[in-house]
Amino acid sequence: MKKIMIGLTLAVACGCATKPEQTSPVTVKHVVLVGADGFGARWMPWEKMPNISKLRKDGLYAVARNSYPTSSGINWATVMFGTVVEVHGYRRWNSTCPDVAAPEIVLTDKGIPSCVFHELKKQEPSAYTVSLYNWDGIGFVHATNEVDYVRYFSQDSKEALDDKVISEGLKQFEAHRPRLSFLYQHLPDCNGHKYGWGTSEYTNACIHVDANVGQLVEGLKKIGAWEDTVIVLVADHGGLGKKHGMDNVECFDVPFLVAGPAIKGMRLREPVLLADTAPTIMDLLGCKVPEIWRGRPAVAPCR
């Protein structure tokens, strides 16, 4: 009996030390991460968003839970770092670095946790990557120095800036076929704070994001890249009234959408956490998910 128990103990220990292998049989050439700030799952006007609704119908969708406090910097960090707030240490809406010292094992030589761009470059040094955003806080929650093309748009209305992000993303795609692109949309958060979540102005912002997602899909089809691309659409938080950061479902619940021809026959492993975003992206790209992350790949084969 002792020999059997020792053997089992060694097997468990060895299993814990092994790096997670790819769990999904799907490997895609390109992932586009669309991040819509303030795009709360409880406020989605689905009947007025034909493009995202179609992706939802043909793809995989779940309502995910974000990190607390339900604010922007904290949860974009959760998206990018593939782990929870207790590990990555970002605690304020506009944190520029970990507010609580992150465990050294997760830190890079730049003093921030290991993000999805960093991990992709470690495994595929030649992978071309893109990050486009129009809120400066995004620049602090991923390793911009390891992204091949980074651009922060700042001089225009939020509607126009969101449009420019999509337009520039498609230009980069046509020229370089990036393995991973991050395209940020800001308008829902802006209108939520100004007018309130669930108002007609907030709904219009959601419709604007939908139109941009439609432009993205059509652009990918036009250049012949859609069949090899998966879109992952997430948000950092929702809101209630004109605020977020609180502990209610309107702030906690965010959309988690994975869509594209390549994910047919797949399902989502629910419940989904926002921390599952980066592991899901790495898994779809055929890369190993680092042990230091606490999220897990959300896409799996249908039973």
Backbone torsions as a table, in degrees:
resi	resn	phi	psi	omega
1	MET	NA	-40.0	-179.8
2	LYS	-62.5	-38.9	-179.9
3	LYS	-63.8	-39.8	179.2
4	ILE	-64.5	-45.7	-179.0
5	MET	-63.3	-40.3	177.7
6	ILE	-62.3	-42.2	179.0
7	GLY	-62.3	-41.8	178.6
8	LEU	-65.0	-40.6	180.0
9	THR	-62.3	-43.4	178.4
10	LEU	-64.3	-39.0	179.9
11	ALA	-63.3	-43.3	179.3
12	VAL	-64.7	-43.9	-179.3
13	ALA	-61.6	-43.9	179.0
14	CYS	-64.5	-38.8	179.4
15	GLY	-62.8	-38.2	-180.0
16	CYS	-68.1	-27.5	-176.6
17	ALA	-85.5	-10.9	-176.9
18	THR	-80.5	136.0	177.1
19	LYS	-68.2	140.1	-179.5
20	PRO	-60.9	130.6	175.6
21	GLU	-88.4	171.0	179.3
22	GLN	-62.9	132.4	-178.9
23	THR	-98.4	-21.1	-178.9
24	SER	-97.7	136.0	176.0
25	PRO	-73.6	-6.4	-179.3
26	VAL	-89.1	130.4	171.1
27	THR	-127.5	123.3	-177.5
28	VAL	-110.9	159.5	-179.7
29	LYS	-80.2	-32.7	-173.4
30	HIS	-140.0	139.5	170.8
31	VAL	-122.7	131.4	173.4
32	VAL	-111.5	114.2	176.6
33	LEU	-91.8	112.2	176.2
34	VAL	-99.2	116.7	-180.0
35	GLY	-109.8	115.6	-177.9
36	ALA	-108.0	111.2	-175.9
37	ASP	-68.7	129.6	176.9
38	GLY	73.9	13.8	-175.1
39	PHE	-83.3	75.2	-171.9
40	GLY	-71.8	135.2	-177.9
41	ALA	-63.7	-29.0	-178.2
42	ARG	-75.4	-9.7	-175.1
43	TRP	-118.1	15.4	-175.8
44	MET	-70.0	119.2	175.4
45	PRO	-85.9	71.8	-170.5
46	TRP	-54.6	-37.8	-177.4
47	GLU	-67.7	-15.1	-179.9
48	LYS	-108.5	8.4	-179.4
49	MET	-124.9	75.9	-174.4
50	PRO	-64.8	-33.1	-176.0
51	ASN	-72.9	-49.5	178.5
52	ILE	-69.1	-33.7	177.2
53	SER	-62.4	-39.5	178.3
54	LYS	-66.7	-42.3	176.9
55	LEU	-61.6	-38.3	178.1
56	ARG	-64.8	-42.9	-179.3
57	LYS	-64.6	-41.9	-176.3
58	ASP	-88.6	-13.8	-174.3
59	GLY	-114.9	-144.7	-176.9
60	LEU	-123.0	129.3	-176.5
61	TYR	-138.2	140.1	172.8
62	ALA	-149.5	156.4	170.3
63	VAL	-88.0	119.3	-177.1
64	ALA	-100.7	162.0	175.1
65	ARG	-107.0	136.5	-179.9
66	ASN	-95.3	-168.3	178.8
67	SER	-95.1	157.8	178.2
68	TYR	-108.3	138.7	0.2
69	PRO	-65.4	149.4	-173.5
70	THR	-83.2	65.0	-177.1
71	SER	-122.8	173.1	-166.3
72	SER	-70.7	-61.9	-176.3
73	GLY	-56.5	-40.9	179.6
74	ILE	-57.8	-47.1	-172.3
75	ASN	-86.7	-25.5	169.6
76	TRP	-69.1	-31.1	172.1
77	ALA	-63.4	-43.0	177.8
78	THR	-59.8	-40.6	177.6
79	VAL	-63.2	-50.5	-171.8
80	MET	-76.0	-35.6	-174.4
81	PHE	-91.4	-7.7	175.8
82	GLY	65.4	24.6	-178.0
83	THR	-148.4	177.2	-172.9
84	VAL	-92.5	166.0	-174.7
85	VAL	-60.8	-32.3	179.7
86	GLU	-64.3	-21.6	179.4
87	VAL	-98.0	-49.6	-175.7
88	HIS	-75.1	-23.4	169.7
89	GLY	83.4	0.1	177.3
90	TYR	-78.8	121.4	-171.7
91	ARG	-120.5	-9.0	-178.0
92	ARG	-117.3	162.8	-176.3
93	TRP	-64.9	-27.1	-177.4
94	ASN	-124.2	36.4	-179.8
95	SER	-59.2	135.7	177.5
96	THR	-100.8	-7.4	176.5
97	CYS	-164.7	170.7	179.3
98	PRO	-57.7	126.3	177.9
99	ASP	-79.1	-31.3	172.8
100	VAL	-110.1	130.9	-175.7
101	ALA	-53.8	119.3	177.6
102	ALA	-75.1	151.7	176.4
103	PRO	-55.8	137.1	-176.3
104	GLU	-57.3	-31.4	-176.0
105	ILE	-63.1	-24.3	-178.5
106	VAL	-95.1	-8.3	-174.6
107	LEU	-84.4	144.6	171.7
108	THR	-91.9	179.2	179.3
109	ASP	-71.3	-6.2	176.5
110	LYS	-91.1	-0.9	176.3
111	GLY	84.2	8.0	175.1
112	ILE	-119.2	159.1	179.1
113	PRO	-60.9	161.6	-178.7
114	SER	-73.1	116.0	-176.1
115	CYS	-96.7	176.1	-177.1
116	VAL	-63.6	-34.9	178.0
117	PHE	-68.5	-41.5	178.5
118	HIS	-61.3	-46.5	-177.3
119	GLU	-67.9	-37.9	177.5
120	LEU	-63.6	-42.9	179.3
121	LYS	-65.6	-33.7	177.3
122	LYS	-61.7	-41.2	-176.3
123	GLN	-88.2	-30.5	179.5
124	GLU	-133.7	81.5	-177.0
125	PRO	-56.6	-27.5	-177.6
126	SER	-87.9	-3.0	-178.2
127	ALA	-64.0	126.9	178.1
128	TYR	-85.3	132.1	-175.9
129	THR	-131.5	154.5	-175.2
130	VAL	-137.6	140.6	173.1
131	SER	-139.4	121.0	-176.8
132	LEU	-130.0	127.8	-175.6
133	TYR	-154.2	164.9	-179.7
134	ASN	-132.7	21.1	166.6
135	TRP	-125.9	123.9	-171.8
136	ASP	-63.6	-22.2	179.3
137	GLY	-60.0	-26.0	179.5
138	ILE	-63.0	-31.2	-177.4
139	GLY	-65.6	-17.8	-177.3
140	PHE	-94.5	-6.9	-173.9
141	VAL	-113.0	19.2	168.5
142	HIS	-158.8	163.4	-173.9
143	ALA	-80.5	83.3	-177.5
144	THR	-62.2	-26.3	179.3
145	ASN	-68.6	-15.5	180.0
146	GLU	-105.7	8.7	176.4
147	VAL	-99.7	134.3	-175.1
148	ASP	-68.1	-38.6	-179.3
149	TYR	-134.6	111.9	179.0
150	VAL	-118.8	135.0	175.4
151	ARG	-144.5	128.9	176.6
152	TYR	-106.4	114.7	179.6
153	PHE	-90.6	131.6	-175.5
154	SER	-138.6	-19.1	-170.9
155	GLN	-105.6	73.4	176.3
156	ASP	-179.2	177.3	173.5
157	SER	-69.5	158.6	-178.2
158	LYS	-63.8	-35.1	176.6
159	GLU	-59.6	-48.7	-177.9
160	ALA	-66.9	-37.2	179.9
161	LEU	-65.9	-41.7	176.4
162	ASP	-60.9	-41.0	177.9
163	ASP	-62.6	-41.9	-178.7
164	LYS	-64.7	-35.8	178.2
165	VAL	-60.0	-45.9	-179.7
166	ILE	-66.8	-45.2	-179.4
167	SER	-60.2	-46.1	-179.6
168	GLU	-68.3	-35.3	176.9
169	GLY	-60.5	-41.0	178.4
170	LEU	-68.7	-36.5	176.6
171	LYS	-62.2	-43.4	178.4
172	GLN	-64.6	-37.1	-180.0
173	PHE	-66.3	-42.9	-179.7
174	GLU	-65.5	-35.4	-175.9
175	ALA	-84.8	-34.5	-168.4
176	HIS	-128.8	-12.0	-176.5
177	ARG	47.9	63.2	-177.5
178	PRO	-61.7	144.1	174.9
179	ARG	-67.3	-40.7	-179.4
180	LEU	-137.1	128.5	175.0
181	SER	-124.4	140.6	171.4
182	PHE	-115.8	120.6	-178.5
183	LEU	-121.3	115.1	-172.0
184	TYR	-99.6	138.9	177.4
185	GLN	-123.8	129.5	-169.0
186	HIS	-109.6	-19.4	-167.2
187	LEU	-59.9	-41.2	-179.8
188	PRO	-56.8	-41.8	178.9
189	ASP	-64.8	-42.7	180.0
190	CYS	-60.4	-47.8	-178.8
191	ASN	-72.6	-29.9	175.6
192	GLY	-62.8	-46.0	179.8
193	HIS	-68.6	-36.1	-175.5
194	LYS	-80.3	-40.8	-173.3
195	TYR	-115.9	-25.2	-178.3
196	GLY	114.0	141.1	176.2
197	TRP	-67.1	133.8	-179.8
198	GLY	90.7	-4.4	177.1
199	THR	-77.0	170.2	178.7
200	SER	-64.0	-34.4	178.5
201	GLU	-67.5	-38.1	176.7
202	TYR	-65.9	-42.4	177.2
203	THR	-59.2	-40.7	178.3
204	ASN	-62.1	-35.6	177.4
205	ALA	-65.8	-39.7	177.1
206	CYS	-63.9	-40.3	177.5
207	ILE	-63.1	-36.9	178.8
208	HIS	-65.1	-42.3	176.0
209	VAL	-61.2	-42.1	179.5
210	ASP	-60.4	-43.2	178.8
211	ALA	-62.3	-38.9	179.2
212	ASN	-69.0	-37.1	175.6
213	VAL	-64.9	-39.4	176.3
214	GLY	-61.5	-42.0	177.5
215	GLN	-62.9	-39.5	179.2
216	LEU	-61.7	-48.9	-178.8
217	VAL	-62.9	-45.7	180.0
218	GLU	-63.4	-38.5	178.2
219	GLY	-64.9	-40.1	177.5
220	LEU	-65.1	-38.0	177.2
221	LYS	-66.1	-41.0	-176.7
222	LYS	-62.3	-36.0	-178.6
223	ILE	-94.5	7.5	175.2
224	GLY	75.0	27.6	-177.1
225	ALA	-109.3	-7.4	-172.6
226	TRP	-63.5	-39.2	-176.5
227	GLU	-64.2	-24.7	-177.3
228	ASP	-104.8	11.2	-172.4
229	THR	-122.3	142.6	171.6
230	VAL	-119.4	132.6	173.9
231	ILE	-96.6	130.2	172.2
232	VAL	-114.6	115.4	-178.3
233	LEU	-111.3	124.2	179.2
234	VAL	-138.8	169.6	173.2
235	ALA	-131.0	163.8	179.2
236	ASP	-88.6	-32.2	-177.3
237	HIS	-168.0	167.4	168.5
238	GLY	-103.7	-139.3	178.6
239	GLY	-176.7	170.0	177.7
240	LEU	-145.4	128.7	-170.8
241	GLY	65.9	-127.6	177.4
242	LYS	-111.5	20.6	-174.5
243	LYS	-132.4	166.4	167.5
244	HIS	-148.4	-178.0	-174.3
245	GLY	102.5	-10.0	-177.1
246	MET	-87.9	175.0	-178.0
247	ASP	-102.8	63.2	174.5
248	ASN	-131.3	161.1	-173.7
249	VAL	-64.4	-29.5	179.0
250	GLU	-62.1	-28.0	177.2
251	CYS	-92.3	-34.8	-176.0
252	PHE	-73.8	-37.8	-169.8
253	ASP	-84.4	125.3	-179.3
254	VAL	-131.9	153.1	178.5
255	PRO	-73.2	145.0	174.3
256	PHE	-134.2	104.8	-173.5
257	LEU	-123.1	129.1	175.1
258	VAL	-121.8	121.5	-172.1
259	ALA	-144.6	149.1	179.1
260	GLY	147.2	155.9	-177.0
261	PRO	-56.0	-28.8	-173.2
262	ALA	-72.1	-16.7	-174.4
263	ILE	-98.5	16.2	175.0
264	LYS	-63.5	140.0	-178.2
265	GLY	82.7	8.9	179.8
266	MET	-111.4	166.8	178.7
267	ARG	-139.7	168.1	173.5
268	LEU	-99.1	138.4	175.1
269	ARG	-87.5	103.1	-176.9
270	GLU	-97.1	156.2	0.9
271	PRO	-73.4	150.8	-179.6
272	VAL	-102.6	137.1	173.5
273	LEU	-109.5	153.2	178.3
274	LEU	-60.4	-28.8	177.9
275	ALA	-65.7	-12.8	178.4
276	ASP	-79.0	-6.8	-174.5
277	THR	-61.4	-57.5	-177.1
278	ALA	-62.1	-44.6	176.4
279	PRO	-59.4	-37.3	178.8
280	THR	-64.7	-42.5	179.1
281	ILE	-62.4	-48.3	-179.9
282	MET	-60.5	-41.5	-179.2
283	ASP	-64.2	-43.7	179.3
284	LEU	-64.2	-32.3	178.9
285	LEU	-80.9	0.4	178.5
286	GLY	80.2	19.8	-179.2
287	CYS	-103.1	160.2	176.7
288	LYS	-75.0	144.1	175.2
289	VAL	-89.7	122.5	-177.0
290	PRO	-64.1	144.2	179.5
291	GLU	-60.9	-30.0	-174.8
292	ILE	-69.5	-16.5	176.5
293	TRP	-79.3	149.7	178.3
294	ARG	-106.9	-8.1	170.7
295	GLY	-76.9	171.0	179.1
296	ARG	-134.7	154.7	174.7
297	PRO	-59.7	129.3	-176.0
298	ALA	-90.2	-17.1	-177.5
299	VAL	-93.2	131.8	-178.9
300	ALA	-145.4	161.3	177.7
301	PRO	-64.0	148.4	173.7
302	CYS	-64.4	144.7	179.9
303	ARG	-71.2	NA	NA
